[in-house]
Amino acid sequence: MIIERISDFGARFRKGGKLFFNRYREFNLSPGTIFTLAAGISLIIAIILQPAGILGGDAGEEKALPYLVSAVIGSIYIWWSALQGIRRRDFTADIPVSLATMAAIAIGHYSSAAIVAVLLLLGGLLENLVVARSGKAIRALASLLPDQVTLRKETGDILIPLDQVRINDILLVHSGERIAADGEVISGNATVNQSAITGESLPVEIQAGSKVFAGTLNEVGTLEVKATGVGAETTLGQIRRMVEESQLKKAPIERMLNRYAKFYTPAAIILGGLLWWWSGDILRAITMLIVFCPCVMVLAVPTALVASIGNAAMRGSLVKKGATVETLAKVDTVIFDKTGTVTSGQLKLKDIVPLNGMDCGELLGLAAVAEKLSEHPIGQAVVRCATDEGHTISDPEAFETLPGLGVRAQVNGHDLLIGRARIFTDQNISISPDVEARADELAALGRSPIIVAMDREPVGLLAFEDDLRPETMECIGRIQKLGLRIAMVTGDNRSTAGRIAAGLGISEVYSEMLPEQKVQIVKNLQAEGRKVAFVGDGVNDGPALATADVGMAMGLTGTDVAIETAEVVLLSDNLSRLPHLLTLSRRAVSTIRQNLVFSLGVLAFAVGLTIPGILTPVTGALLHELASIPVIANSARLIRYREPAGLLPRNTN
């Protein structure tokens, strides 16, 4: 049994590794990745062969050799990067690290050189991986379009590749197919799921004259569509362009060392040179470069970030890069998409209104049998509700889908017709003013009413809505206690959006928003000086997620595009993780500041001891090794961090 499990694990590991390599082939074969892996592996081997050598110092040549190999492998790439930076006059952390590793190697403290090199390379590796994943997000948009489409011609229908579709072509779209171009329906009725583009929670009933979008799904019915926009001219093409532009414009946050490298590097060289000139002792100059080695500073930032990212992961949130933690700490505005984010994204039957002597249970049972074979979300919601209520749902004696209108079924010898009011007008069935008024009342509540008729007589109303997630109210309340501004955007109508927002205590609501309008809302807030986090789940949210300072996607119900574009993924779709992330990020930034203050204090202390020659190159390097312990211990506290009870602290950034 154990052997079988090991074999199964090995097979899955190989399969996963092969998949990762193929997805990110360019990233995996880049010089940075190769040198990082080589340096890391060689350092691990050195520690295994000579664990005592990790303490550094004047170790014997045989003991030092494994660390020297690791130091050289890691440093070569850093030295090359530093040289390129000098040529571009871009003074990054690679320059002081290069000086530090050179000095450490020069005095035989190979383990210090190896550790510093590997840490810096790992940071760069993570940043490059995020860039590679962003490219995958953009490519995922293409999967929403079919490879081939049916083109209508006078001589008959033919299949053609997508890239051959032209403006004014007439396309035939069957049930279950995605629409290949923006266009206008010239004939047919269908139910189209447009959530990928508009974010609307309910599928839209489409008929002649309606506009449709590329990438949307025709759930039931057949349409003839005249193409008015193809390729990059479609709404989907514009979404892809906006994601690309937003990711290019959003420069990554510079690492803490890079901000000060332009001062740090000259200071180390000048002080070392002056000390050599003043004392005539080259060892003191080398010691000055060693104590200026940014080893503790290198640890100050990434250890806190790794600990906070690990904390978030243990609580169901994936933070893709360390820079996001710093940005998240500065967020003062959170924008929520509605459908699939603050709501579950799944229709529920909320109201059963029996008419003409029918009772609730009988009405639900009849409707469930009539809808059993339906593929429409409304029919599926009816069947789910009836099943939960304990009804036995048999097959209807006859069933017919009326695309864009509803369904007709034969149940227990009765003719059932279920759909919106328009279906009854088409079937010459009169609806009384009282029934219409009741339907309007339900619609005013933000619900979607349908009418059930039996033998041409209305016998009830069923009303549906997209329910709030159970943790949404708590999440909004906790964020409000943090003093953050909250807004909600949605592609849904004003009444539905208003009802949801009012129930959550959100006063800033934007309804009937298309993807580009969501982006503009984010940009307007950023123009006011706001740091914006956007929380969403759909393809239509991709541009806004990329434009926001921090994009946050739902991990279970979210689309691939949303998940890949966002910097944070809520893996369990649990919004209650969001307030924890906000407070955790602030605590992480506070910890980083503490670490940096401590690091600068150690630096000042070491410089003070170096000038009179109290510190030697070996003791200077040892001081740095020992100084890293408090930094690591301080950062490690973030792993177990939990929100304080009671009122949460307000944003002080």
N, C-alpha and C positions, 0 to 999 in steps of 0.2 A: 504493500500500500504506500509506504513512504517513498520507495523508488519510483512508483507511478506518479506520485505528486511532484517529486523533484523533476521527473521527465516532462510532466505537463507544464510545470512552471518554466522550465528551460525552453520548451517549444513556444510558449506565449511570449517569453522575453525576447527570443530571436525574432518572432513575428513582429512584435512591437518595435524592436530596434530597426528592423528592415524598413518598416513603414515610416518611422521617424527619419531615417536616412534619406529615403526617397522624397519625402515631403520637403525636407530642408537640405537638399543635396549641396547647393551652393554655400550655405552657411557651414555645413559640416566639413567641407573641403577648403574653407578659407584658411589663410596662414595663421590668423589669430586663434582659431579653434584648434588647429593642429599643435601649435606651440603651447597653448594652455594645457591641453591633455598631456602632451609630452612632459612638460614641467611638473604638472601635478602628479603624474604617475612616478616620475623619477624621484620626487620628494617623498612620496609614500614608501617607495623602495628604500630610500636612504634612511628613513625613520625605522623601518623594519630591520635593516642590516645593522644600523648603529643608533639605537634609541637615545644613548647618552649624548650623541652629537647634536641633538636638538638644542642643548644648552649653549652651543657655540663656543667661542674662545679658541685658544691655541691648541686645538686637538692635533693628534698625530696625523701624518699625511694619509695613512691607510684609513683611519676613522673619518677623516675629513673628505676623502675623495667622493663618496656618494653624494654628499651635499654640494660639493663643488660642481659636479655634473648637473645637478638640478638647478643650481644658481645660474650656471652658464646658459643652459637651455632656455630658462625663463627670461633671463636678462637680455639675450640676443634680440628677441622681438621688441622688448621695451626700449633698448638702445636704438634700434632701428626707428621705432615710432618717435622717440625723442629727437632724433636727427631730422626726421621729416617735419616735426613741429618747429624746430629751429629754422629750417629752410622757409617755412611758411610764416615765421614769426608768431607762432601759436605756442605760448609757453604753458604747456599742460603739466599735470602731475608726473608724466613720464620723465621729465627732465630731472627733478630732485630725486626721484626713485632711481634713475640711472646713476646719478652721482653716488647715491647711498649704496647701491649694489656694487658699484666699482670700488668704492672705499672699503666696503665690507670684505669683498674678495681680496683686495690688496693686503688687508691685515689678517686674512685667514679665517674670518668669521663667516664661513660659507652658509651655515644654516640660516642666519639672519637674511642674507642676500636671497636665498631660495624662498623663504617664507614671504618676504615683501614682494618678490617677483610674481609668485603664484597668486597672491591676494589681488594684486592689480590686474593681472590677466583674467582672473575669474570675473571681476567686475565688468570688464569690457566684453567678456563672453556673454554675460546675461543681457547686456544692452543690445548686442548684435542679434541675439535670439529673438528679442521682441520685434526688431525690425523685420526679421524673416517671417514671423507670425503675422505681422501686419500685411505683408504682401499676400499671404495666403487668404486673408479676409477679403481682399479685393477680388481675388480670383473666384471666391465662393459665390459672388453675385452672379457669375455667368451660369451657375447651375440652375438658376430660376427660369432659364429660357430653354425651349425645346431645341433639339439638334435639327429636326426637320419639321416642316409645316405643310399643311394641305392648301394648295393654291387653286382657286376656282377659275376655270377658263371656259370659254364657249365650247371647246372641244371635250371638256370633262375635267375632273379633279386630278391634280398631279401632286406628288410629294417633291418638295424642293428643299435644299439646305437653307438654314436660317439666314445665312449671309447673302442669299439671293433675293430676299424679300425687298420690295421697293415701295415707295410711297404710292398710294392709290390701288395697290394690289388688294384683291378680295381673298380673305383667308377664311377657311372653314375650321371651326373649333368645336370638337366633340366633348362630351362629358369626361372629366378626369384629365383633360389636357390643359397645359398652361398656354396663355395667350402670348403670342410671339412679338406683338408690336402694339404700340399705342394706336388707338383707332376709334372708329364710330361703328356701332352695330347697325347694319342695314336690314337685317331680318333675323327672326328667332327670339326665343325667350330662354333665359338660363339663370341659375344661381351662381354668382361668382364671388369667391373669397378674395377680397382685395386687401386683407390685413397686412400683407407683405409691403404694400405701397402706402395705403392710407391709414393703417392702424385701426380701422373700424372693427369692432368686436363681432358684428353680425355680417354674414354674407349678404351681398347686395343682389336684389332682383333686377336683372338686366333685360331690356327689350329694345326694339328698334328705336334708334335715336340716342341711345345711351352711349356714353364714352367709356372705354375700357383701357386698362394699362398693361403694358408688357410685364410678364412675370407673375401676373395674377392667375388664380386657378379657377377654371370652369368646373364647378362641382357637379351640377346637374343641368342638362339641356344642351342644345346645339345652337351655335351662333355663326352668322356670316359677318365678318368684320372688315371694314375698309381701313387699311393702314394709313395713318396720318403721321406717324413718327416711327422711325426704325433705327436700330443700332444705337449710337451715342445720342441720338435725338430723342429717345424715349425717356420717360420719367425714371425708369430703372437705370438707364445709361447716365442720367444726370446724377442719380444717387451715387453711382460708382465714381463719377468724376469728383463729386463733393468729398467723398471719403478720401480719395487720393490727395486732393488739394489740402484738406484739413490735416492729414498726417504729415505732409511735406512742410506745412507752415508751422506746425507745433514742434519746435526744437526741444530735444530732451533737456531736462534740468542738468546743469553742470554739476559734476561731483564737487564736494566741499573743497578738496585739495586743489582742484583746477582754478577755483576762484582766487586763491591766494598764491598760486604757483609763480606768478609774475614777480611777486615780492619775495617769496620764500627762497627761490633758487638763487637770485643775486645775493641775498643776505647770507646764505650758506657759503658761497664762494668768497665773498668779500671778507666775511669774518674769519674764514679759514686762512685766507691770504694775509690779512692783517696780523693774525695771531702768529703765523709763521715768520713774518717780517719782524714782529715785535720781540718774539721769544727766540727765534732762530731754531726752534724745535719743530721739525716736520711732523713728528708724532702728534703734537698738539693740534696741528692743522688737520691731520687725518681724523683725530678724535672729534674735532668740531664738525666735520662732515658726517661722522657717524652719529653724533648726538642730534644733528639736524635731519638724520634719517627719519622719514615720515612714517616709521613703522607703527607707532602708537596712533598717529592720526589716521593711517590707513585702516586700522582696526576700529577707530572711534565711530566711523559712519556705518560701514557694512555690517558690523556685528549687531548694532541696534536695528538696522533694517532687516537683516536676516531673522532676528529674534521676533520682531513684530510681524513679519510675513509668515513665520511659522505659527505664531499665535493665531493669526487670522485663518490660516489653513486648518488648524485643529478645530476651529469653530465654523467651518463651512464656507470660507471665503478665499478665493484665489486672487492674490495681488501679484501682478505679473512682473513688476520691476520696482526696485527700491525707490526710484525717484517719485513714484506715485505716492508713497507714504508721506513724503515731504509736501507734495502738492495737496494731498487730501487734508493735511493738518491746517491748510490755509483756506479751505472751502468755507464760504459763508452763505452759499445758495445751493439748494438741491431742487432739481426739476425732475418730477416723476412722469413717465409715460403712464397712461391709464391702463389700456387693455393688455392683459398678461403681466402687468407689473404690480399696480396696486389692486387690480382685480385678477381673478384666476384665469381668465381667458376662455372659460368654458361656460356655455349657456346653462342656466338652471330654470326650471319651471317654478315660478314664484306665486302665481295666482291661478286658481281654478274657480271660475264663476259659472255655476250651472244655471240653465234657463229652462222654462217651460216644463217644470216638474222633474227634471233630471237631477240626480244627486251627484255630489263630487266624485265619489268612488266609481260610480257607473260611468260618468263622463270621462274620467281618467282612463279607465279600462278600455272603453271603446276607442278612444283616441290612440292609445298605445298599440292596440291591434292594427288599427288603420295605418299607423306610422312605422310598424315593425320593419318593413322592407325598405324604408326610406333611408337615403344617404345624407339627407339634409341635417345640419346641426340641430334644428328645431325638433325634427322627428326623433333624433337620437336622444335629445333632452327629455322628451315625453316618455320614451321607453325606459330611460334610466330612472326617472321618477316613479313610474309604475312598478318597476322591478323592486325599488327600494320600499315601496308601500306593500309589497307582498302579492301583487297581482300576477296571475298566470297569463302569459301573453301568447296566444295562439297565432297562427298565420292567418291573414285575411283570405277570404274566399276569392277575392279579385283585388288587384292593386294596379294603380296607374299614377305615374308622376306627371304633374302638370308644370313643366319647367317655368320657373319664375313666378309661379302662382301658388301651388300647394300640391295636395294629393287627393285622389279619389280612391275609395276602397269599398269592398263589399264585406260587411261584418254581421254575422248572424242574420243574414237575409236583408239587412238594411243597407241603404246607400249612404255612405259617409263622405262628406266633402270638408276638407280642412285647409284653411289658408287665410290670406289677408282679404280685406273687404272687396278688392278688385275681382277676385275669383268668382264671387257670388254675383257681381254685376254681369260678368261675362257669361255666367250660367243662368241668367235671368231669375235669380233667387233674390227676393226682396229682404232687406235688412231694416228692421224697425228703427226709428230715431232713438229709442231708449238703448238699444244694443250699440248703436254707433256712439252715443254719448258715453256709455260705459267704457267702450274701447278707447275713446279719446282721453278719458280720465286716467286709464292705465298708461297710455302713451305719455301723458303729461308727467307721470312719475318716472319717466326714463325707461319704461319697460316696452317690450315689443308684443302687442296683442295679436292673436289670431282667432278666427271664429271657427267653431265646429258646428256643422249642420248635418242632421240625419233625416233622410227622406225629404230633402229640400226645406227643412225647417230648422232654424238655428236652435241649438240645444246647449250652447255654452261658449265661454271665452277662456282661452289659456294665455297667460302673459309670462314672458321670459325676460331674464336679465343676466348680466355678467356679474357674479358675486364678488364682493371684496375678499381679498385674502384675509384669513383670520388674524394674522399678526399686523395687518396694515395700520390699524388704529393705534396700537401700542407704538409702532415704529414712528409714526408721524408725531405723536405726543412727545416721545423722547427726543426727537430731533428739534422740536420746538423749544424744549427745555434747554437745548444747547445754544439757543439764540440764533438759529439759522433761518434764513428766508426760504419758504417752500412754495413751489408752484407746480401745477399739473397741466400737461398738454395731452391732447388726444385728437384722433381723427373722427371721433364720434360727434353726434349732434349736441347742441347747447343744453338741451334739457337733461340728457343722460349725463353729460359732464358735470352740470351744475348739481345734480342730485348726489353724485359720488363725492364731489368736492365738499358740499355742504355737510355730508355725513362725517367727513374726515376733519372738518374745521379748516379747510384750505380756501383762502379767499382769492388767490391769484390763479385763475383758470383760463386756459386757451383751448377752445374747441374747434373742430373741423379743420385741423391743421394738416397740411401736406409736409413731406420731409424737408423741403427747402424752407418752409415757414418755421419749422422747429429749429432749424439751424439759425435762422435770423433771430429768434427769441434768445437763443444762447448768446449770439454775438452782441445783441443789444444789452444784455446784462453784463457781459464782459466789458463793453464800452463804458459802463457805469463804474468800472473798477471792481466788479464782483468776481470772485473765484467760484466757478460753477461746476457742480457735479450733476451729471445727467444719468438717470436710471431708466433703462428700457430693455426691450426684449426682441424687437422685430427688425426686419430688414430696413423698414422705413425709419428706424431709429439710428441706423448706422452713421449717417452724416452728423447727426447731433452728438452721438457718442464720441465721434472723432474730434468734433469741434470743441466740446466741453473741456475744461481743464482736467476733469477726471470723468471718464466714461465707465458706467457700472452696468453690467448685463446680468439678466437672470440665466442661470446655468442649465436648468432642466427644460423650461419652456422656451428659452431664448433660441433664436436662429443662429446658425454658424457665423453669419456675418456680424451679428451683434456681439457674440461671444469673442470672436477674434479681434474685433475693432476695439472693444472696451479694455481698459487697463485693469478693471476689477470685475471678477465674476462671482456672483453669489451662487455657489454650487448647488445648494439645496433649495433655491428659490425662496429663501426665508428672509424677508425684509428686516426682521428683528436683528440680523447681523449688521445692518448698516450703521446704527448708532454706535455699536461697539467699535466698528472700524474707524469712525470719526474720532472717538475718544482715544483709541489705541494709537492712531497716527499722531495725535497731539502729544501723547506721552512719549512716543518714539522720538519726535523732534526735540522734546525737552531732554531726553536721555542723550541724544547726539550732542546737544549743546553742553551738557555736563561733561561728557567725554572729551569734547574739544577743549573746554576750559582746563580740565585736568591735564590733557596732553600738552597744552601750552605752558602750564605750570611746571610740568616735568622738563619741558624744553628749556625754560628759563633757569630752572635749578641746575640742569646739566651744563648749560653754557657757563653759569657761574662757577661751577667746579672745574670746567675744562680750562678756562683762562689761566688759573694759577698752576695748572698741571696736576691737580688732584686726581682727575679722571684720566685713565689711559684709554687707548682704543678698545681694549678688551672690556674694561669696567664700564666704559661708556655704552658699549653694545649690550652688556649685561643689564645695565640700568634700564635700557629700552625694553629688554625682554621682561624684566620684573614689572615695569610700569604698565605693560599690557594686561596684566592680571586684573587690576581693579576695573579697567575698561571693559573687559570681557564679562566680569561679574556684574557690573552695572547694567550692561546690555541684556544679560541673561534673565534679569528680573522681568523683562517684557514678555518672556515666554508664558509666564503664569499670570499675566496682568488680566484683571477683570474690572468691569465698570464699577465705580463706587456706588454704594447704595444711596437712595434719596435723589436729590436734585443733582444733575450732572453739571460739570463746569461749563461756563460759557466760553465762546470762542474769544481768545485773547490775541489772535494773530492779526 
